[in-house]
Amino acid sequence: MSDALEKAAREAVEAADNTQMVQQIAAILAAQQLLNQQQPQQPACQHRQGRSAGEWLGIGAAACVGGVGIAFASIAIAIGAVSVAVLALVLRSMWADFQRKGR
């Protein structure tokens, strides 16, 4: 009888331990659920609404300044091309004069 009593006592202690473990697991799960509820979910992708008026004015001003710069560069290239053409014509004329007078 004492063996059966000792066996029953051991099983009672194991059952008590298992009950405590189950209670601890339940408490941990409840705490995790509370933490998940308290932390708001942030959206995965955040988009900007658009550019402000100041940004658009800056972009427009930069485009205007760039356009004026390109215009001045085009004028400078055209003046240089005309200068080279006039120089070529003058040198050709001088070369022809030297060829006629030299012989």
Secondary structure, DSSP 8 states (H G I E B T S, - for coil): -HHHHHHHHHHHHHHHHHHHHHHHHHHHHHHHHHHHHHS----S--------HHHHHHHHHHHHHHHHHHHHHHHHHHHHHHHHHHHHHHHHHHHHHHHHHH-
